[in-house]
Structure formats: C-alpha cells, structure tokens
Amino acid sequence: MSTSTFIAGPMPKIGRTELAQIAVPEATRTHRPVPHHEIVEALVETLSFRHIGVVNEEYAVSTDGMKMFGVLDLETQMDGCRFAIGLRNSHDKSFRLSLTVGVRVFVCSNMAFSGDFTPVLAKHSKSFSLIDCISVGVDRIQRNFEPMRKQVVAWQRSELTDVTAKVVIYEAFVEGRLEAPKHLARTVHDLYFEPKYEEFRPRTIWSLSNAFTSAFKELDPIPQFKATARLGEFLEQRFSQSF
C-alpha cells in the first residue's frame, strides 16, 4: 500500500500526479478499492478511443484520501462552452464510482452539470472490470452531449421575471431545496442582479445558473463539486425541463 500524510482541514484542487500519491486501503474479500488515479487514467484512455481529448483536469480529495471528486474538460465544444465530465469515487464505499456530464463556461470558467452523479454499473468486487465499467459510463455521457447542448440553449432563451428569480433563490437556500450553504444566498442574488459579465446580463435561467455556480467558487473544492452537481437537478425540477 502506498503511503501519504493527510493534513486536517480543506484540501486544494490537485492534478493527476498528486492524485497518484493518495493512499489506497487494503482489499478485502468483498471489496477491492481501485486507486483514484487508475480510474482517471482508464477514463482518459476510454475517451481517447472515441477521439475525445481532455484539455484540462482538476481533482479534490477528502483529508483521509477516501473520497475523490474531479472534473475533466473535453475538447468537444458548443457555443460559449466546452463539454466536461464530473467524476467521483470512494474507497470507503460511501458512494460508488459515478459520472455526470457538464459544461465549462468559457467567459468565467464556471462548471454546470446536467444533474447529480450517476453510478456506473459494477461494484468494486474481485470480478470488477474497470475498463468495461468506464466504457458504460462514457457511452452514457456521450449520449447526453446533445441533450445537454439543447438544455443550455433552452436556458439561454428562457427569460425570468425578477420575482421568479428571487423565489428560486429563496427556495434553494431558505427552504433548503438545494444542498448548499445558506450564506451564499446573498452572493447568488447579487451576481444575478448585478452580473460581472456582459453574457449574463439577460435575465434568463442560464444567467441564474451561472450566478449559483459563480457563488459556489467560494466553497472548498469537494463542497463546490457536490453543490454544482445538485444544482442542475434542482433547476431542472424547478422549471420542469429535462436534459
């Protein structure tokens, strides 16, 4: 087993080299932890077989090394964004290896995910095939590229009244429908009604989404990834549109 020293407190986003240094627990009879970096390498290899390049990647790991979240930005683009893949994995069985599709917004580097992380099919048992498992996940991701593109376009065209935007922010934070720190409510409000970027001046669902994801940048990496993944599902349910 490799060794690493973990320091209490929030950890910064790291690269694949640092990810490879994370300790891996010993396998048991029923559970074989797969090193976080091996999952990333299998994902990058699977994408390359489909001629999809990765142009940037960032990861965050819990202080004990058991949980990992990451984002891989892809070469594949749409207007104003490039597609991305959200990834999570755990060694302690707190959640299964999961993926979600998203986009990286060029103007502000915000992340937008289509929804929460979806587990891939297999468990980490002795018969677990990482490549087969990742292939299934990537197939699902590719099928969601076009629906994601259509959703972004729809949100860019969907105008909101000021009252509706305020109600959504209230529902998210005061009513607790979005799992995110309540103190960000004011930040989201200010970013939406006084946007920093010209692209987000239109009062639309897309501008509101980016107000949320801009506010999430104040969070430590793992809470940021979690909140961003849950935002898409919250907004989708709120506006009765599907990816």
N, C-alpha and C positions, 0 to 999 in steps of 0.2 A: 504494500500500500504506500502511495506517495505521502509525503508529509508537508503540511503547511501550517503556519501560525495565523490564527484569526484574531483580529482586534475588535473589541466590543464597539458598538456604535455603527452609524451608517457607513456603507462602503461606496466608493465612487464607481462609475461605469468603467469597465475594463475591456481589454481586447482579447483575442483568441490565445495569444501567448500566455497571458496571465491566467486565463481560464484553464489551460492545461496543467497549471500548478496546483489546482484545487484537489484536496484530499478526497479519496473515494473509500467509502466503508467496505468492509469485507463482505463478500457474497454469503448468503445463507442458502439453505436447501430450497427455499421457495422464492427467493428474491435476489436478482443479480444486478446491482446498481451499474448503470452504464455511465462512464465519465462524461461530464458535460461537454468537453471539447470533442469527444468522439462523435457525439450526436451532431454537433455543429459541422464537423468535417464530413459526415455522411450526408447531411443536408446540402452542403455546398457541392459535393460531388454529384448528388442526385439532380440538383438544379443544372449543373454543367452538362449532364447527359441530355437535358432538354434545351440546351443552348440558352440558358438564363444565367447571366453573370451577376455576381454580388459586387457592389461598388463601395459599400461601407457596412460595418457591423459594430455593434456595441452590446455589452452584457453587464448584468449586475448579479451578484451572488450574495446570499444571506451570510451573516457573520460566521455561521458554523459550516458553510460550504454546502449545505444540504439542498438548498433551493437556488435555481438559476432562471433568470429571465433574460431574453435577448431580442434584438431587432436586427434583421438583415435587409439593407436597402438593395433593391434589384435594378438592373439596367433597364428593365421594361418600364416605359413611361406612359403617362397620359397628360393632358393639358394641365400644366402647373404642378404636377406631382410625379413621383415615381412610385411604383408598387414596392411593397415591403412585406416581410414575413415576421410575425411575432412568434416567439418560441419560449416554452418554459419546460423545465424538467426538475425532478426532485430525486434525491437519494433515499429519503426517509418515508416514501410512499404517501406523502401528504397530498400530492396530486400526480397524475400520470403525464407522461410526455405529451405535449399538446402544441398545436399550431393555430395561428389565425392570420388572415390576410389583412393587409392595411396599405396605407399610402404615406409617403413622406412629402410634406408640402414644401415646395422649393423656397418660397419667399421667406419663410420663418422657421423651417426645419421641424415644424410640428408633426407629430405622428397622429394618424387617425386609423383606428382598427374597425373592421366591419362588425365585430362583436367579440364576446369573450373567447378564451382559448378553447378549442375543440380537441378532446383527447384522440390520439391515434388508436388503432385497434388493439395492439398487443400489450400484454403486461410484461414486466421485466423478469421473466422466468428463465429457466435454463434453455428453453426452446425458442427464446426471443430472437428474432432476426431483425437487426437494426435497419438494414438496407430495405427490406421488404416493408417494414413499418413506416419508414420515412417516405418511401415511394407512394404509399397510400395517402399519406398526408400531403405530399406535394401535388398529387393528382387533384385532391380536393381544393388545394389553394389555387391551382391553375383554373379550375372551373369557376372559381369565384372572382377572377380578374374582371371579366366583363360585367357581372352584376355589381361589383364594387365601383367600376367606372360609371355605370349608369346611375348608381346611387349618389355619387359625388356630383354629377351633373344635375340630377334632380334637386339635390340640396342647394346647389348654387343658384338654381332658378326659383326656389321656394321662398317667397318673401314672408316675413313675420311682422306682425304689429308689435309695437313696444310692449304692450300689455302681455302678449303671448310670451315674448322672450323673458319678461320678468317672472311670469308664472312658472316657466320651465326652470329657471334658476332657483326659485322658491321650492319647487317640488324636489329638485335634485338635492338641495342642501338642508332646508328647514324640515321638509317632510322625510328626508333621508332615503329617497328612492335611488340615489346614486351613492355607491360606497366610496366616498371621498371626504377629506377633512372639511368640516363646515366653515372654517375660517376663510376658505377660498371663494366663498360666495361673492364677497365684495370685489375681489380681483376679477372674477369672471364677468360680473356686472360692468366694471369699469372698462375691461378690454373689449367688451361687445359694444358698449355705447360710446366709447372713445377709443376706437381701434388705432393701433400703431402702424398698420399697413393699409395702404390705399385699397388693396384687394379685398379687405374685409369691411369696407365701409358700407356696402349694400347690406340691408337688414334681412339676412337670409338664415336658413338653418345652417348652411355651411359656415357662415361667419360666426354664428353662435357656437358651433362645434369647435372652431379654432380658438374662440375665447376660452372655452373649457381647457383645451389641450395646452394652450399657452400658459394658463394658470397652473396646470399640473407640473410645469417645469420647476416650480418652487419646491416640489417634493423630492425626497430621496429616490434613487433610481427604481427600486422594487415597488414602492407605493405608486410611483409615476406610471410604470408599466401596467400595474393592476387597474388603476383608475382609468387609464386610456382605453384598455381593453373592454371595460364595462360601460364606457361612455357610449360607444356605438349602439350597443343593445338598448341602453336607456333611451337614446334619442329615437331609435327605430320604433320602439314600442310607443313612445310619446306621440310620434307623428304618423303612426300606423302605416309605415312604409317598410318594405323588406329589401334586403340586399340580394 
